[in-house]
Amino acid sequence: MGRIFLKGGTIMAPLPAALVTSGNVDGKKSVLTAAWTGIVNTRPPMAYVSVRPERFSHGVICECGEFIINLTTSKMAKTVDLCGMKSGAKLDKFTKCGFLTEKGRTVDCPVITDCPVSIECRVREKTDLGSHTMFIADITGVTVDERFVDSKGKINLQQAGLMAYSHGEYFALGRKLGDFGFSVKKKKHGGS
């Protein structure tokens, strides 16, 4: 079997099927589904989201300079899809989807508490790239559902049922394959 060549395109997958919230809890707020989001730096911790300028959330992020990346679960697939299909200019998606929210700890944006992880971000840089604007941001805080934090403080999301997006389709993430570094870790020798 050979390989087929395709012209350059947006085929990177899987990606998170994240709900990005912006605005403030009491006033103008927005939520949209974004797969084009992720981590860009460790020290300082930074993330990004790319949003089309015609999206309602684009204007809200520009205005408030903050957003939250809320990681979603496979149980949320229908509401996640709806948030990507409908405009917040015409529909209160928070009410329509029945999302439970609370104010972020470090930003004035709504955390969707139905989501196992919420990554709070403050915009550092805005870059217009063509079809999308990339908002590069400092990660100012992370909240995690306590059910997924063990007694040692380790985050364990294996049981969260996280959802991913791949080329127009949603997928439930599967089983754990190993820990970071498992390919080079020395095996413990058993003894009596």
C-alpha positions in Angstrom: 0.0 0.0 0.0 1.3 3.4 -0.9 0.5 6.9 0.5 -1.8 9.4 -1.2 -0.7 13.0 -1.5 -3.2 15.8 -0.7 -2.8 19.5 -0.9 -2.1 21.3 2.3 -5.1 21.4 4.6 -6.4 21.2 8.2 -6.1 17.4 8.8 -4.4 17.4 12.2 -6.3 15.1 14.5 -7.5 14.2 17.0 -8.1 17.6 18.6 -10.0 18.6 21.7 -13.7 19.3 21.3 -13.5 22.2 23.7 -16.1 24.7 24.8 -14.5 28.1 25.0 -16.3 30.6 27.2 -15.7 34.3 27.4 -17.3 37.5 28.7 -18.5 37.8 32.2 -21.0 35.8 34.2 -23.4 38.6 34.8 -23.2 40.5 31.5 -22.3 39.7 27.9 -21.0 36.1 27.7 -20.4 33.6 25.0 -19.6 29.9 24.4 -18.4 28.3 21.3 -17.1 24.9 20.3 -13.4 25.0 19.3 -11.1 22.2 18.1 -8.3 24.6 17.2 -7.0 25.1 20.7 -4.1 23.8 22.7 -0.9 24.4 24.6 1.8 26.5 23.1 4.3 26.9 26.0 5.3 25.4 29.4 7.1 28.2 31.2 5.1 30.4 31.4 2.1 28.2 30.8 0.3 29.4 27.7 -2.5 28.2 25.4 -4.3 29.4 22.3 -7.6 29.4 20.6 -8.2 30.3 17.0 -11.6 31.8 16.2 -13.2 33.1 13.0 -13.7 36.9 13.1 -17.4 36.5 12.2 -18.1 34.4 15.2 -19.9 36.2 18.1 -17.3 34.9 20.6 -14.5 36.6 18.6 -15.8 40.0 19.5 -16.4 39.0 23.1 -12.8 37.7 23.5 -11.5 40.9 21.8 -13.5 43.0 24.2 -12.8 41.2 27.5 -9.3 39.8 26.7 -10.0 36.5 28.6 -11.4 33.1 27.9 -11.7 29.6 29.4 -11.0 26.4 27.6 -13.5 23.8 29.0 -12.6 20.2 28.1 -15.7 18.2 27.3 -16.9 14.6 27.7 -18.5 12.2 25.3 -21.8 12.6 27.2 -21.8 16.2 26.2 -21.5 15.5 22.4 -24.9 16.9 21.4 -24.5 20.2 23.3 -20.9 20.6 22.2 -22.0 20.2 18.6 -24.9 22.7 19.1 -22.5 25.3 20.5 -20.5 25.0 17.3 -23.5 25.3 15.0 -25.5 28.1 16.6 -24.5 31.8 17.1 -24.5 33.3 20.5 -25.7 36.5 18.9 -29.1 34.9 18.4 -29.3 32.2 21.1 -28.4 32.0 24.8 -26.5 28.7 24.5 -25.8 28.5 28.2 -29.6 28.3 28.9 -30.4 26.2 25.8 -27.8 23.6 26.8 -28.5 23.8 30.5 -24.9 24.4 31.4 -24.1 24.9 35.1 -21.6 27.7 35.5 -19.6 29.5 38.1 -17.2 32.5 37.8 -13.6 31.7 37.0 -11.1 32.0 39.8 -8.6 34.2 37.9 -10.7 35.6 35.0 -14.2 37.1 34.8 -15.5 34.3 32.5 -17.9 31.5 33.1 -16.5 28.0 34.0 -18.8 25.3 32.7 -18.9 23.0 35.7 -20.2 20.1 33.7 -16.7 19.9 32.2 -14.0 18.0 34.0 -11.3 20.6 33.4 -11.4 24.3 32.8 -8.3 26.2 31.7 -8.5 30.0 32.5 -6.6 32.2 30.1 -5.7 35.9 29.7 -5.0 37.0 26.2 -1.3 38.1 25.7 -1.3 38.4 21.9 -3.8 38.5 19.0 -2.7 37.5 15.5 -5.0 37.7 12.5 -4.0 34.8 10.3 -6.6 34.9 7.5 -9.7 32.8 8.1 -9.1 32.8 11.9 -7.6 35.0 14.6 -5.3 33.2 17.0 -5.5 34.4 20.6 -2.4 33.4 22.5 -2.9 33.6 26.2 -1.3 33.0 29.6 -2.9 30.2 31.6 -3.8 31.9 34.8 -5.4 29.0 36.5 -7.0 25.5 36.1 -10.0 24.0 37.9 -10.5 20.3 37.9 -13.6 18.3 39.0 -12.5 16.9 42.4 -13.6 13.4 41.3 -10.6 13.3 39.0 -7.9 14.3 41.5 -6.5 11.5 43.7 -5.3 11.8 47.3 -1.8 12.8 46.2 -3.1 15.6 44.0 -2.5 13.8 40.7 -5.1 14.6 38.0 -6.5 11.3 36.6 -8.8 11.9 33.6 -9.0 8.3 32.4 -12.5 8.0 33.8 -13.7 11.4 32.7 -14.8 10.2 29.2 -13.1 13.1 27.4 -14.2 13.8 23.9 -12.1 14.5 20.8 -12.8 15.9 17.3 -11.3 14.4 14.2 -12.0 15.7 10.7 -15.7 16.5 11.2 -16.5 13.7 13.7 -16.6 13.4 17.5 -14.9 10.5 19.3 -14.8 9.3 22.9 -11.2 8.9 24.0 -10.2 5.3 24.6 -8.0 3.4 27.0 -4.7 4.4 28.5 -1.7 3.1 26.6 1.1 4.1 28.9 2.6 6.9 31.0 4.9 9.5 29.6 8.4 8.0 29.4 7.2 4.4 29.7 9.2 3.4 26.6 12.5 4.1 28.3 11.7 3.3 31.9 13.8 0.6 33.5 11.8 -2.4 34.7 11.8 -3.2 38.4 13.4 -6.6 39.2 11.3 -8.7 41.5 12.9 -10.4 44.4 12.1 -12.3 47.6 
